Amino acid sequence: MCPSPPTVFDFDVQELDQEEREAKATLRAMDPATAAMGSLLPKLFELLHGEYKLQKGVKKDVQFLEREMRSIDAALRKVAMVPRDKLDDNSKIWANDVRELAYEMEDVVERFMVGVQGFEPAANPDGFKGFVKKVASLFTKGKARHQIADAIKGIKDQVQQVADRRDRYKIDDVEATLLAASTMVDPLDPRLMVQFKDQRELVGIEGPRDELIKRLAGEDGCVSRQQLKILSIFGFGGLGKTTLARAVYDKIQAEFICKAFVSVGQKPNLKNVLVGILLRIDKASCHNVTLLDEVLLIEKLRELLTNKRYLIIIDDIWDMSSWDIIKCVFTDSKCGSRVITTTRIFEVAKEAGDIYKQEPLSPGRSKELFCMRLSIGKSKSPYHESVKISEKILQKCGGIPLAIITIASLLASKPVTDWPGVYDSIGFGNEDNKEVDTTRKILLYSYYDLPYYPRLCLLHLGIYPEDYEIKKDTLIWKWVAEGYVREEPGKGLFEVGERYFNMLIDRSMIQAVERPYHSIIYACRVHDLVLDMIHFLSEDESFVTASNSNMTSPRTTSRRLAINNEIIEQDGSVANMSMKQVRLYSATMCHFSTLPVLSNFKALRVLALEDCTFMGSERSVKPEDSPYHLNYLGRLIHLRYLGFSDRLVGFSLPGISMPLILEVPEEIGDLRFLQVLDLGRTGIKKLPQTVGRLTQLKCLRFGGSSMEVLDCTNLTSLEELQLHLASPDFLKGLAKLKELRKFSLHFEEEHGNMLFKDLMGHVANLQKLQVIMVTCRHRPYPQPWSDYTGSVTLGHLRHLTVNGLLPGLPVWINSSCLPNLCHLYMELTAMKSQDMEILGRFSELITLTVLLYDYMAFPNAMEEGAFPKLRYLELKNFNQPRFVLGAMSSLECFRIIIGLEGTNGWDFHSLVNLPRLEKVDAEILGNTTMGINEDELQAHESLKQAHASLKHAVEIHPNHPALKLQIYHS
C-alpha cells in the first residue's frame, strides 16, 4: 500500500460536494451526448482543479478547459432539450462530436488516475475528494507532468474547434426551437388523425367498446348510475386508446346534453385545453374567452356543467399536474355524467378510480387488420402466397394496431418476395413512409417524456435480443455499474434503480413479467416496436452497437458493444476486433470457444456474458492454457460489473463437456471500483481471499464453495449477497453489512443445524434487509434444525424462505416482529392449529407455503379478515383444509400436496368461501406395488372420493376455478 499523499488542494470539500450536487441537479431531459459530459465533468475538472505542480502553460490550458467545457455543457443541455427530429444537422453533428470528445477526455483522465500502483479508493464510494487526494502524487512525477501536458494540449485544440463551431452554428439559439416546438400544434399529430378515422377501417373495436359502455352505464355495480364516473383507458402507445375512446364517444354521445372530446398532450397549454372544452360545450358563451385565466375558465365550466348530464373525453394525459387541474372542472350533480381519460402512464390512470387496460389484438383480428391495410380486403388473403412470412410479421407486431398498420403500409408497395427482407430488418424506421413516421413519432413522445436517467436506462435495453426475458435485478445492477442510477439521499442505488424500472413499466415502455399469483415482477421484455425505436436512437446517437447473425460486424469505434446469438471463435472477427475504447461488452445467448482477450480492453466498465455456452474440452493441462482463463483480469481497473452466466450449468448433455471458467485469479482484488460480481452460474468452485478487498462491491453472487475463503468484514457496501456455503467465521462478519438488502445462503444439511441459529442471530439487526432465503439440500430423512429463539425484528423484511426442517413455527415469525412480510416459505416438522391464526394476522402476506413432515388438522375457526391479501396458498400434509367465510378473501390459487393416506374423508365444499379463487392444484404422493392389498385398495377408494369432492367443489364454486389433479407413484 502506498502512503497517503500530502494534501495539496486549496478548495473546500463541502463546497465541492455542493457544486457536484448542483451540477447533477441540472441534468434533466438529456441525450447520450450529455450523459458523456455529465460523467466527465465531476471527474475531470475536480481532478484538474487541484495544484499538481503543473507547468505554468499547462495550468493555463487547464483553466481554459474548465471554462470552455462548462460553457459547452450548458449549450449541450439546450440541444438535448429539443427532440432530435427537430434539430438541424449541424447541431446533431456538433452534439455527437462533443460526446466523442468527452469520452476521449475521460479515458485520458482515468488512465492517469489508475496509474498509481496500490491506490485505495475513499472509504466513501461517492466521496470524490478522498479519491483525488490518493492520486495527487501521480502528477508530481516529471514523466507524468510531461504526459499530461501533451494530452491536455491535444484536448485543448479539439475543444477550441468544438467551441468555434458552436458559435458558427448558433447552437445557443436552439432554445427558441424548443419554445416553438412546445407552443405549436404539430400538423401531423397522430392523435388528430385517429379521432376522425372512418369507423369502417376499425378492426376488433366492437368488443372493447361495448365493455366500456357497460362499465360507464354503471352495470358493474361499482357506483350508482347517477353518480359521476371517471374511467381511464390505459395502455402502450399505438394500442388504439384514442380510437377506442372516440368509438365510445360516437356511440353514446346522443344520450348527453353536454359533450366534448379534447386532447392534452405532453407539454399542454392548459388554458387552451380548458378553452377547447368550453368551445365544444357552449360556443355561445365564448366571447372574449381568451381574456380569462385558468381559474376563471374552470369556474365558468363548472357553472355550465352543474345540473347537466355531460360526457367529456380527456385524451392523452401525460402527467398528474395537468390532470389535477383539469379534473377541477367536473362537478357531480348526480345526473349520470361520465368522463373518460386516456393515458400511457399508470400513475395517471390510477387517479381515475376505474382503469380499463387496453389489450393487443388477437391473432385473428391482427390478420384481419393486416389484410385490410394491404387493400386486399377480408376475402382475399395474401397468406396463400406467403403464409409463414406473414405469420412471422404479425407475430413481430404483437397485436399492436399501429405496428400492423405500419408494416402493412410498407409491404403494400413491395412484392411478396421482398417481405422476408423487411422482416429481417432491425425495424420499421429506415423506410420513407408516412405511417412509419407516425409510428416513430408516437413512440418518441413517450421516450422524450422520460426523465434523464430512466431515459438512459431505456436505451441500455438495446443490448438485448428480441423477445429476451431480461431479469430485473441483473438489469438494475448493470444500470448502477453504467452510472445511469442517480444517488438520492437515504436510498440505496438498487432502490433508486428499481424505481426507474417501475417507471418504465408504468409508462408502458417495457412489459412486466410477473410470477402468477405472487405480485412479483421478476423480469421484463421489450416490445419489438420499442426495441426498434431504441436501435434507431442508439444508431443515431452511437449509444450502443448491437451485433447479431442478421447484422454486419460492429464498428471498431463502438463504446458499447452488444453481441447476441453469435458463435465466438478464436479466429473470428468479433473475438479479435479492437476493444481499447469499449466501455461495455455484453454477450447474450452466444456460444464461446474462447473468452475475449481481456488485455485488449483499456476502458472497460461492464463485462457481461449472459446465458452463454462455453464449449470445449474439460481436460486442459493447466488453467492458464484453457481458452476460458481470466488472465489479465487485474488490468481492468475501470471495471464496475463482472458477470458470467453459463446456460448449461446444472445440465448433463451427452458428448458435451463443460470446462467453464476454471478459476478466478487473485488479481481480482485489484478491481477496486468493482460494484457487481455475478458468478452465480459458472461452475467456479472457489473464490480467492482477495475478493474481501473489494470494498466498493454492492452485489456478490457466487454458486461455488466459499466455506473457508471469504472474509466479508470489509464488504460493508454490499446490498445483495448470494452464496452457496458459509462457515461460522464468515457469519460473524454479517453483522457489519448494514446496507444488506437481499441475502441468500445455501447450506449442506450437515452444516445447517449448526449454522442456522448463528445466521439468524447475526442478521437479526440488519434493518435494511428485505429478503432472506436460507435453503438446504435435504437427505431422504432430514433431521430437524434447532430453532433460533432470540428476537428478530426486521421492519422492512418482505420475503422469508427457510428451506430447512424447523421443529415448529418460530416465535419471531409474527406480525409484530415482521410487519411488512409479503412472502413466507417454511418447512416444519409439525405445526399447531393456532399457528395458522398467528399467520393470519400478517396484513401484507401475499403468498404462504407451509410444508409439514407430520400431518396437521386445519383450524375449525379463523378470525374474520384473516389473511386479507393472501393470493397463493400451498400446503403439504394438512388434513382436511377448511376455509372460513371472511378469511382469505383475496385467495386466487390453492395448492395442496398430500399422501394417499391423508386423503381419507376429504371434503372441499368450503372452497366456496373463497370468493376470488381461480385455480386449485392437488398433488397426491402414493406407492405402487405389483399387487394391491386391502389397505391400498382402501387408499385408492379414498383417492376417488377426494377427486370427486374436488371436482364437485369447483363445479359449484361461482368462479368455476381450474382444477389440476396429479398423482405421483414411487
Sequence and secondary structure as in RCSB ss.txt:
>XXXX:A:sequence
MCPSPPTVFDFDVQELDQEEREAKATLRAMDPATAAMGSLLPKLFELLHGEYKLQKGVKKDVQFLEREMRSIDAA
LRKVAMVPRDKLDDNSKIWANDVRELAYEMEDVVERFMVGVQGFEPAANPDGFKGFVKKVASLFTKGKARHQIAD
AIKGIKDQVQQVADRRDRYKIDDVEATLLAASTMVDPLDPRLMVQFKDQRELVGIEGPRDELIKRLAGEDGCVSR
QQLKILSIFGFGGLGKTTLARAVYDKIQAEFICKAFVSVGQKPNLKNVLVGILLRIDKASCHNVTLLDEVLLIEK
LRELLTNKRYLIIIDDIWDMSSWDIIKCVFTDSKCGSRVITTTRIFEVAKEAGDIYKQEPLSPGRSKELFCMRLS
IGKSKSPYHESVKISEKILQKCGGIPLAIITIASLLASKPVTDWPGVYDSIGFGNEDNKEVDTTRKILLYSYYDL
PYYPRLCLLHLGIYPEDYEIKKDTLIWKWVAEGYVREEPGKGLFEVGERYFNMLIDRSMIQAVERPYHSIIYACR
VHDLVLDMIHFLSEDESFVTASNSNMTSPRTTSRRLAINNEIIEQDGSVANMSMKQVRLYSATMCHFSTLPVLSN
FKALRVLALEDCTFMGSERSVKPEDSPYHLNYLGRLIHLRYLGFSDRLVGFSLPGISMPLILEVPEEIGDLRFLQ
VLDLGRTGIKKLPQTVGRLTQLKCLRFGGSSMEVLDCTNLTSLEELQLHLASPDFLKGLAKLKELRKFSLHFEEE
HGNMLFKDLMGHVANLQKLQVIMVTCRHRPYPQPWSDYTGSVTLGHLRHLTVNGLLPGLPVWINSSCLPNLCHLY
MELTAMKSQDMEILGRFSELITLTVLLYDYMAFPNAMEEGAFPKLRYLELKNFNQPRFVLGAMSSLECFRIIIGL
EGTNGWDFHSLVNLPRLEKVDAEILGNTTMGINEDELQAHESLKQAHASLKHAVEIHPNHPALKLQIYHS
>XXXX:A:secstr
          S HHHHHHHHHHHHHT  S  HHHHHHHHHHHHHHHHHTS     HHHHHHHHHHHHHHHHHHHH
HHHHHTS GGGS HHHHHHHHHHHHHHHHHHHHHHHHHTTSTT    SSTT HHHHHHHHGGGGGSHHHHHHHHH
HHHHHHHHHHHHHHHHHHTTGGGHHHHHHHHHHS  TT HHHHHHT  GGG  S HHHHHHHHHHHTTTTSSS T
TS EEEEEE  TTS HHHHHHHHHHHHGGG SEEEEEEEESS  HHHHHHHHHHHH GGG TTGGG  HHHHHHH
HHHHHTTS EEEEEEEE  HHHHHHHGGG    SS  EEEEEES HHHHHTTSEEEE     HHHHHHHHHHHTT
S TTS GGGT HHHHHHHHHHHTT HHHHHHHHHHHTTS GGGHHHHHHSS STTS  HHHHHHHHHHHHHHHHS
 HHHHHHHHHGGGS TT  EEHHHHHHHHHHHT S  BTTB HHHHHHHHHHHHHHTTSSEEEEETTTTEEEEEE
  HHHHHHHHHHHHHHT  EEE TTS    TT SEEEEES EE TTSHHHHS  TT SEEEEES EESS   GGG
 SS  EEEEEEEEE S S  SSGGGSTT  TTGGG TT  EEEEEETTTT   TT          GGGGG TT  
EEEEEES      GGGGG TT  EEEE S  TTT   TT TT SEEEES   HHHHHGGGG TT  EEEEEEEHH
HHHHHHHHHHHHHTT TT  EEEEEEE  SS        S    TT  EEEEEEEESS  TT STTTSTT  EEE
EEES   HHHHHHHTT TT  EEEEEEEEEEE  S   TT STT  EEEEEEEES    TTSSTT  EEEEEEEG
GGGTT   GGGGG TT  EEEEEEEE   SS  HHHHHHHHHHHHHHHHHHHHHHHSTT  EEEEEEEE 
